[in-house]
Amino acid sequence: MTDSIEININGRPYRVARGVTVAAAILQAGITSFFHSPGGEPRAPLCGMGVCYGCMVTIDGEKGVLACQTMCRKGMEVVTE
């Protein structure tokens, strides 16, 4: 990755390509469960366009952010459930 940035996912640093969504970065990091439903089922992106809400994460302290609609920014802190 020649044009990459560093973000933190669950407290660990990751280098990602500039212009990638947070959802793509999380999946590239090998994380397949973004949060758990009230019934306890693991949830992950399904639609990739913000309709299913399966990609909600906490970004820089803001809860419930749609990772599929958010572009990575240098130094951002991402927390999956």
C-alpha positions in Angstrom: 0.0 0.0 0.0 1.8 3.1 -1.2 -0.9 5.5 -0.2 -2.0 4.3 3.1 -3.0 5.6 6.5 -3.0 4.2 10.0 -6.2 3.7 12.0 -6.8 1.9 15.3 -9.4 -0.9 15.5 -10.2 -2.3 18.9 -7.0 -0.7 20.2 -4.7 -2.2 17.6 -3.1 -0.2 14.8 -3.8 -1.2 11.2 -2.6 0.3 7.9 -5.3 0.7 5.3 -5.5 2.1 1.8 -6.5 5.8 1.7 -10.2 6.0 0.5 -11.4 2.7 2.0 -14.5 2.5 4.2 -14.3 1.6 7.8 -16.3 -1.5 7.2 -13.8 -2.7 4.6 -10.9 -1.9 6.9 -12.5 -3.9 9.7 -13.1 -6.9 7.4 -9.6 -6.7 6.1 -8.4 -6.8 9.7 -10.1 -10.2 10.0 -12.9 -9.0 12.2 -16.2 -10.6 11.1 -18.6 -9.6 13.9 -19.2 -5.8 14.3 -21.7 -6.1 17.2 -24.3 -8.5 18.7 -28.0 -8.1 18.3 -30.2 -7.9 21.5 -30.7 -11.6 21.0 -27.0 -12.3 21.1 -26.4 -13.0 17.4 -23.2 -11.6 15.8 -23.9 -8.9 13.2 -21.9 -7.7 10.3 -22.5 -5.7 7.1 -25.1 -7.2 4.8 -26.1 -4.5 2.4 -23.0 -2.3 2.2 -25.1 0.9 1.7 -26.4 1.8 5.2 -29.8 0.2 5.0 -29.4 -2.9 7.2 -27.5 -1.3 10.1 -25.4 -4.4 10.4 -22.1 -2.4 10.4 -22.7 -0.1 13.4 -19.5 0.7 15.3 -18.1 3.3 17.6 -15.8 5.8 15.9 -13.8 8.4 17.9 -16.3 7.9 20.8 -19.4 8.3 18.7 -21.6 5.2 19.0 -23.9 3.8 16.3 -21.8 5.0 13.3 -22.4 3.1 10.0 -19.0 1.8 9.1 -20.0 1.1 5.5 -20.8 4.8 5.0 -17.7 6.2 6.7 -14.4 6.7 5.1 -11.2 6.0 7.1 -9.3 9.0 8.4 -5.8 9.0 9.7 -5.7 8.2 13.4 -9.4 7.4 13.8 -10.3 5.1 16.7 -12.7 2.4 15.7 -14.3 0.0 18.3 -16.5 -2.9 17.3 -18.7 -4.1 20.1 
